[in-house]
């Protein structure tokens, strides 16, 4: 066994001993590669002492740093110390704003609350992009993201009327009118921007404003977009709207950052950090195998945290990945990656982007996402950025706690995924026509099991609603069993929403105080066949994979009857308690057996899930005490 030691107070000219440690992560990797070359039979552990390590460029861990099953490589925190790898910079030298010209541009009621610091004096001159994910500088106070000055502060305003683009040439920009007089004040802003759900409430986009005409009350955007009357949006990067705690504004010409701190915060006594690093990732593992990263913490970058590309049997555990402009961890191909007992929070986009396995051969990626906390994600790009996205075949998600996001908790793109023992709440809080789990459009996605999970307080949506589990556009053959749903579903969506799919089985679930337990959008045989025979769907099911192959027919026998029986799903042995509406919004062709409806809730959820209660209705117990983080490792 050989050890390498690293400390923020070390020196890369040292030998990497406990008394004379190295200083940088990258030099530790370089030394590790040399040791592996000279002595491939000895395990190596790299110990990182506590403290803050500044990361400017990606740390590259190459395949030559790999271990083997019997000769592991470990990169870990030393004892109980806390090493932090950051792409941010602490902002200091805050003073109260006294510049009268600037104060006049700020709402009068917040003028005595604004502080300022000079970024140029701290050597910060790259401020990134205002509208591109992974490239925008963000401000954080004591670990909490601050808000780039905006209006409205927490909700949206609305397009009054779109201007018909047929009146313009293809070179013209997007144009729309507004009715709110307050927007007139934005005309003096140097780089006003807007974010909105311009056409659909499941698709958001950031845009730069090119011009504001206060006479016609028209906003012109720099790039053409699809939009519609009444679309919701808000303006940001507006000094004139710096009027609420946590808001900030950066003058990109002078390098002065203005901030309205949270109540009770004195800027010079707080941990105020601006994300500075433009690295796509803080750490990249390329082609590695048998490497364990344990107890390390990665934060405050404009980009993503870690990349595992084509790795084999690599693990990240007991680590915090937080305060990032883009994704927490990307796992791209490879096999047997494990993310365990980590906390991923305050992320601009995805929590974990996981691709592994081969759908054509049904070879498993065998990636495991277990016992993690994932919260406050999809903060920049607010749609289609779930806590976990699985793409490929044969990956597993279990015992995670996922919460607080405008977007979905999980998106599934592939086959043979198992989602179990997760506790998911307060997601899909802003977008519409979505699900806590969202799966859509490809009827060759098969072998998906969603069981023994707890879902609660998923009630967002604007027009059609949101569901805890959404099987959208032909998704078929999914098993949903032994879940408990509490206060899920909204508008015309139930806690489970099935749109045009077949052969789905919803069995032995409990629905408590849900608006509707299960809603259906039946397509009928004619529409179903038309979609199935479209060129886009035929490409998915016969070219991307081949559902007529012996492999698929043996593995998923029901695909042999894919053309028949539109809308036939099996709904059986479910318990509904205190749900507002009827069990099914529509039940065309649904096989409905032994579903129990109780009008009033009288017990708690543990009692409803118990064997003693459910056996009265010939239902099986739901293991609610095992849902969420496993008891022996609760964080």
N, C-alpha and C positions, 0 to 999 in steps of 0.2 A: 504494500500500500504506500503510495506516494501522495504528498500533500503540497498544494500551492496556496499561499496566503496573499490576499489583496486587501488594501486599506486605502481610504481616501487620503490618508496622510503618508502613504508609502511613496516609493520611487521605482519607476520602471527599469532603472539600472540595477536594482536589488536582485537577489536570487529568489525572492518569493518565499522566504521563511517566515515563521510567526514573528520573529523579532525584526526582520528586515523584509517587509512585505512589498509586493508590487503596488502600483497605484491604479492601473487601469484594467478594465475588463478585457479589452482587446489584447493587451500584453499577456494577461493570464492565459488567454486562448492560444496565443503564439507559443508560450512555454509548454502548454499542454500538448500541442501538436508535436513539439520537439521530443517530449517525454514519450509519447506514444510511438514515435518513430524509432527511438533508441531502445525502448523496452515495452513492446506491445502486450506483454503478459501480466503487467502489474496494473491493478486498479488505481485510478487517480481521483482525488477529491480536491476541488478548488474551493477554499473557504473565503467568503467575503465578510470583512469586518463591517460593523455598523457605520452609518453615515451616508452622506450624499455624494454620488458620483455623477458628474456632468457628462451627458452624451450629446455629441455634436454630429457624429457620423454613425451609421449603422454598425453595430458589433456583428462581425461575421464569424460564425462558427462553422468551419468547413467539415466535409466528410472525413478528413484526416484526423479530426478530433474525436471520432467515434469510439465507443466501447463495443463490447460484445455482451452476450447474456451472462457469461461467467466473469467478465472483466469490465465492470461498469465504469462509467464516467459520471461524476457527481459535481454539480455546481450548486453550492448551497450557502446559506447564511451561517456564520460562525456562531455556535451555541445559540443564545436567544437574542442575538443582536439583529438590527434592522437595516440592511443595506438598501438604499434607494437609488435607482438609476433614473435620472431626470433629463428631459429635454427642455426644461423651463429655466427661467431666471427670476430670482427674487427681486421685486421692485422696492426700492428704498427712497429716502429723501422726499417724502410726501410733504406738501405744504398746502394750506388752505388757498383756494383760488381767489385772487384779488384783481386780476386783469379785468378792467371795466368793460373793454370791448367784447371780451368773451362772455362775461357775466350778463351783458345785455342780450345775448343770444339764447340764454338759458331761462326757462320759466322762473318767474320771480320767487315762487314759493320754495324753490330748491337751491337758490343761489348760495345761501350760507352753508350748504351741506356738501359742496363740491370740493374735492381735493385734486391736486395735480402733481405729476412727476415727469421728469424729462428723460425720455428713452434714449435720445441721442447721446446724452452725457454718460449713459451706461453702456454705450457702444451698440445699441440695438437700432439697426436701420432697415432691416428686412421685416416688413409687416405682413407679408403674405397676401393671399387673395381674400376678398370679402365674401365671395359667392361659391368658392370651390371647396368641396369636402376634402379634408386632409391637408389643406394649405392655409387655413385661416388661423391667425393668432387668437387665442382665447385667454381670458383673465380669470384667475381663481383666487378665492379668499378662504383660507383655512380648509382647503380641499373642495370647496363648493364653487361651481361655475357661476360667473357673473354674466350679466345680460348686456349685449351690445345695444346701446340706447335705441329704443323703439317706441312706436305708437301704432295701435293701442298697446298698453303695457302687458296685458295678459291674454287678450282675446283677439278678435279680428275686426277690420272694417271690410267694406264690400265694394266691388265694382258697381258703379251705377249703370253704365251701358258700355258695351263693347262697340268699337267703330268697325264697320264692315270692311274686312281686309280686301274684298274685291274692288274697293275704290282705290287701292294702292297697287303699285308695282311690287314685284317679288323682292325688291330691294328695301321696301319699307319695313319699319319696326312694328312692334305691337303697340296699339293705342287703345286707351279706354278712358272713360270719364269717371269722375268721382263727385260726390255730393257733400263731403265733409269739409267745411271751411278751414279746419285746422291744417289740412294738407297744403294749403297755400304757403304756410310757413316753411315748407321744405325747399322752396325755390332758392334759398340762399345757401343750401348745403352743398359741399364740394363733391361728395360721392354718395348721394342717397341710393339706397337699395330697397328692394321689396322681396318678401317671400310670400308665396300664396299657393292655394289649391285652385289653380287657374281654370281648370275645366272639370276635373273629377276630384271628389273629396278623398280619393285614395292615391293621389299623385301630387306631390308638392315640388316646388322649384324656386330657387333663388335667382333674382334678376337685378341687373344694374339699371338705374333710371337714367335715361339720356336727357329728358327735358320735361319740365312741368310748365304748362300754360295755365296761369291762374285766371285768365279771362274766359277761356272755354272750359276750364276745369278738366284739363286733359293731361294724362300721364303718357309719355312715350318711353318705351323700353328699348334697350340697345339691341336686343335680339328678338326676332319674331317668336311668338308662342301661340299655342292654342288656348283660347280662353272663352269665357261665357259670361253673360250678364249675371250679376249677383254673386260672382265668385269671391271667396274670402281671401284677404291678404292683410299684411301689415308692413309698415315701413321700418327700416332699421339703418344703423350708422348715421344717426341724426343728432347733432349737437343740440338742436332746438327742442329735442324731446328727452333731454337728460333730466328726468324729473322724479325718479323713484329709486329707493334703495336697491343696490346691486347693479344698477345700470352704469355703463362706462362708454367713453367715446375717445377715439384716437385721432388726433390731427396728424395726418400722414405726411403733411408738408413740414411741419415744425417738430414732429416727434413728441408732442406733448400728449400725455394720457390723462384724461379727466375722469373722475370716478366719484360716484355717490355711494359710499360704503354702506353695508348693512347696518341696521340699528345697533348701537352699542359697540361698534368696531372703530378703533383708532388705527388708521392705516400703518403708522410707524411701529405699532405694537403687534400687528397681525402678520400672518404668513401669506403674503400677496405675491402670486407667481404669474408670469406671462409665459405661455408656451412659445418657445423660440425655435426648437429644432424643426427643420424641414425634412428630416429623414423619413423615407417611406415607412421604415420600421426602425425601432430601437435595437432589436436583436433579430438576426436572421440565421436560422439553422437550415443548411442546404445539403441534402443527401446524407444526413447524419443518422446514426443508429445508436440505441442504448445509451442515451444521455438523459440524466435526471436533473432538472432545475427545481430547487426547493428553497422556499423562504425568501425569494428575491422579489423586489417591488419595482415596477416600471410605470412611469407617469410623466405627464406634462409635455407631451410632444404634439405637434400639429398633425402628425400622421398616425400610424398604427403602432401597436405594442410589439408583438412577436410574430414572426413568420416561421412555420415549419413546412418546408417544401421537400416532398419526396423523402421524408424521414421514416425510419423503421424503429418502432418500440421506444419512442421518446416520451418523456413524461414531464409535465409542469405541475407542481403541487405547492400548496401552502403559500401562494404568492398573490400579491395584489397588482392588478393591472387597471389603472384608473386615470381619469383626467386626460383623455386623449381625443384628438380631433377626428379620428376615423375609427378603425376597428380595434378591438382588444387583441384577439389572436386570430391569425389566419392559418388553417391547416390545409395545405394544398397537396392532395394525393398522398402517397405513402400508405403505411399500415400501422395499426396498433398504437396510435398516439393516445395518450391519456391526459386529460385536464381534470385535476382533482383538488378539492378543498381550496379553491382559489376564490378571490373576490374580484369581480369585474364591475366597475361602476363609473358613471359620469363619462360616457363615450359619445362621440359625435355620430357614429354610425352603428355597425354591428357589434355584438358582443363577441361571438365566435363564428367564424366563417369556415365551415368544415366540409371538405370535399375528399371523398375517398371511396374506393371500391369501383368495380366495373359492372355497369348495368347490362352490358351485352352478354357477359359470361356469368353474371350474378356472383362475382367474386367479392367477398366482403372487405371493406376497408378496415373494419373492426376498431374504429376510433371510438373512444369512450369519454363522455362528458358527464362527470359524476360529482355530486356533493359540492357544487359551486353556488355562490350568490352572484346573481347578475341583475343589476338595477340601474335605473337612470341612464338609459342608453337611447340611441336614435334621437339625440338632442339637436343635431345639426340637420341631417337628412332624415325627415320625419316619417317617411313611408318606406315599406319594404326593407327595413333594416332591423331584423329581429334580434333577440338575445342570442339565438342559436339558429344558424342555417345549415341544414344537412343536405348535401348533394352527392349522389352516387348510390352506393349499395352497402347495406350491412353495418350501420353505425348505431350507437346506443346513447341515450340521454336519460339519466336517472338521478333521483335524489337532489335535484337542483331547486333553488328558490329564485324565482324570476318575478320582477315587479317594476312598476312605474316607468311607463313608456308610452309615447304616442303611437307606437308601432306594435307589431305582433311580437309574441314571445318566441315562437318557433316557426320556421318555414321548412317544408320538406319537399325535396326535389329528387325523387328516386324510389328505391325499393328496399324492402326488408329492414326498415327502421323500427326500433323499439323505443317508445317514449313512456317511461313509467316512474312512479313515486316522486313526481315533481309537484311543487306547490307554486301555483301561478296566479297572480292577482294584479289588478290595477294596470292592465295593459290595453292597447288599442284605445287610448283615451282621447285621441284627436281625429284620427282618420275614420273613414266610413267604408262599408262594404268589405270588411276584413274579419279575420279571426285571430284569437289568441294563438292557435295553431292554424296556419293557412297553407292549403295545398290546392293546386289548380291546374286544370287543362289537359293533363296527360293521363289517359286511362290505362297506360301501361305501368304506371306506378302501382305496385302491388306489394303485399306482404307487410303493410304498415300496421303496427300494433300500438294503440294508445290506451294504456290501462293503469289503474291504481294511482291516478293523479287527483289533486285537489285544485279546483278552479273557483276563483271568487272575484266579485266586483268587476266584471268585464261588461260594462253597460254604456259604452260610448256610442259613436255614430251620429250622423247628421241627417241622412235621408232614408236609407234602407236599414241601417243598423250594423251592429257587430255581434259576433258569436264567440264563445270560448273555443269551439272547434269548427272550422269552416272547410267543407269539402266542396270545392267550387269547380264548375265546368267539367263534368264527366268523371270526376275522381270516384273510383270504384274499388271495392274489395278491401276497405279499411275496417279493422276491428276496433271498436270503442267500448271498453268494458271496465266495470268496477271503478268508475270515476265518481267523484262527488262535485256537483256544480252548485254554487251558492251565489245568488244574485248575478246571474249571467244572462246575456242576450238582451237585445233592445230593438225597438221599433218592430219591423217584420221578421227579424231574425230571432230564432231560439238560441238556447245555450249551445245547441248543435244545429248547424245549418247545412243542408244537403242540396246542392244545385245541379240537377241533371245527372247525378251518378246512380250506380246500381250495385248490387251485391255487397253493400256496406252493412255491417252488423253492429247494432247498438244494443248492448246487453248488460243487465245488472248494474245500472248506474242510478245514482240518486240526484234529484234536482230539487233544490230548496229555494223557495222565494224567487224563482226565475219567471220572467215575463211569459215566456213560452219554453217548454223543454226542448222540443225539436221542431224545426221548421223545414218545409220542403218547397223547392221550386221545381215541380215536375216539368220535364221537357216534352214528354210524349214520344211515341215511337218514330213519328215522321221527322221531328226536329232532331232527335237523337241520332238517327241514321244519317241525316244530312250532315251533321257535324262529324260523325265518325268517318264518313266518306269524303270529307274535305281534304284537299291536298296537304294542308298543314298538319292535320291529325294523322293522316296516313304516313307522313314522314316520321312523326313521333313514334308510332307503334310498329312500323314495318321497316324503317331504315335506321333510325337511331338505335332501336332494338328490334327484335322480330318476335312478336307474340305468337306467331305460328310455328316457331321453332320447337323442337322436342324439349329443349331445356325449359322454355317458358310454359309450355303445355303441361309438363310434368310437375313443375314447381307451383304453377298457379292454374289448376284444372279449369277454373271458371272462365278463363279467357277464351276457351274454346266456344263459349256461347256469348261472346261479347256483343254480337249484333242483335240479340233478342232480349226481351224482358226489360225494356227501358223503365227506369224509376222504381224497380222492385228492390226494396231494401228490407232488412229484417230488424224489427224493433220489438224487443221482448224483455220481460222481467225487469222493467225499470220502475222506480218509485218516484212519484211526483208529490211534493209537499208544499202547499201554499203557493202554487204557481198561478199567475194571474189569468192566463188564457187557457184555452183547450190544449190538450196534449199535442196535437198536431195542427199546424196552420192549414196544411192540406195533406191528405193521406192517400192520394191516388196510388193504387197498386201496392201500398205498403203492407208487409206482412206483420201485423200487430198482435202480439200475444202476451197475456199476463202482465199488463202494465197497470200499476196500482196508483190511484189518484186519491190523496188525502187533502182535505180542504184547508186544514189549519196546522201550523207548526206548534208543537207542544213540548218537544224534547230538544236537546242540543245535538250537534252534528255527530259527536262521538257515540251517543246513544243510538242515533239513526243508523250508523254504520255497523253496529254490533251484531254479532251472530244471533244473540237472543232476540233482538227486535226483528231482524230480517227473515228469520226462519218462519215467522208467522205468514209470510207472503211467498214462501218458497224461493227466496233470494239468498245469495251468498254474502257473507260478511265482506266489508270493504276495509282493508288494512290501514285505516287512517292514521294510526299512531306511527306507522312506518313511512309516511309520506313526508317529504322535505329532507333536510339534512339528516343523515343517519345519526342516531343519538350519541354514539361514542365519539363523534367528531364535530358536534355542534359548535359553531364559531361564536 
